[in-house]
Amino acid sequence: MCSYCGCEAEPVISLLMDDHATVTSLIGDAEGRLNAGDVARAFEVAADIQVIFGRHSRMEERGLFAQLQAAGEATEEVATLVVEHRKITAGLSAAAGVRDGAMLKRVLGFLMAHAQTEDNDLFPFALQRLPNENWGLVEEVHQAMLTRGAMA
């Protein structure tokens, strides 16, 4: 998690960065399990990652990403991140389906790089460029999703 620009002071970004920190910790656990040969436990941890990432990506896409696009900011970058969300979700499912530890490691590495891009590039950019009225809409979406619990 970055800490150079203070963007974590924005509650929505703080929540998203907290998810990244949780996922990063779980990735370390899964990779450690794979390195120790405990493939079954690694995939249990990966299942936890999949749940958190699914909720997280829906929240980003419906909230922050939608408002960036509505404001005409970082539209190509947001489109790329959405494609990455799909690749990560598919990769986690595929690796779990065949119980392929090497595939899981690649997907987890891609997920780490994705989270770092969001933390270090997109979130600071959004904080600087997204108009205040859009932040209110992002917060409304996030609160509605949190209230519903499952964030379907």
Residue pairs with C-beta under 8 A, 6 or more apart in sequence:
1 8
1 17
1 20
1 21
1 24
1 119
2 119
2 120
2 123
2 124
4 124
5 124
5 127
7 13
7 17
7 123
7 124
7 126
7 127
8 14
8 17
10 127
10 135
11 139
12 63
12 64
12 135
12 138
12 139
12 142
13 64
13 123
13 126
13 127
15 59
15 142
16 56
16 59
16 60
16 64
16 118
16 123
17 119
17 123
19 52
19 55
19 56
20 56
20 115
20 118
20 119
22 52
23 49
23 52
23 53
23 56
23 111
23 115
24 112
24 115
26 45
26 48
26 49
26 52
27 49
27 108
27 111
27 112
29 45
30 42
30 43
30 45
30 46
30 49
30 104
30 108
31 42
31 105
31 108
33 39
33 41
33 42
33 45
34 42
34 101
34 104
34 105
39 99
39 101
42 101
42 104
43 95
43 96
43 99
43 104
46 92
46 95
46 96
46 104
46 108
47 96
49 92
49 108
49 111
50 89
50 92
50 93
50 96
53 88
53 89
53 92
53 111
54 89
55 150
55 151
57 85
57 88
57 89
58 145
58 151
58 152
59 141
59 142
59 145
59 151
60 81
60 85
60 118
61 82
61 85
62 141
62 145
63 137
63 138
63 139
63 141
63 142
63 145
64 126
64 130
64 138
65 78
65 81
65 82
66 141
67 130
67 134
67 135
67 137
67 138
68 74
68 75
68 78
68 126
68 130
68 134
69 75
69 78
70 134
70 137
71 129
71 130
71 131
71 134
73 125
73 126
73 129
73 130
74 122
74 125
74 126
74 129
77 121
77 122
78 122
81 114
81 117
81 118
81 122
84 110
84 114
85 114
87 110
88 107
88 110
88 111
88 114
91 103
91 106
91 107
91 110
92 104
92 107
94 100
94 103
94 107
95 101
95 103
95 104
95 107
96 104
130 138
145 151
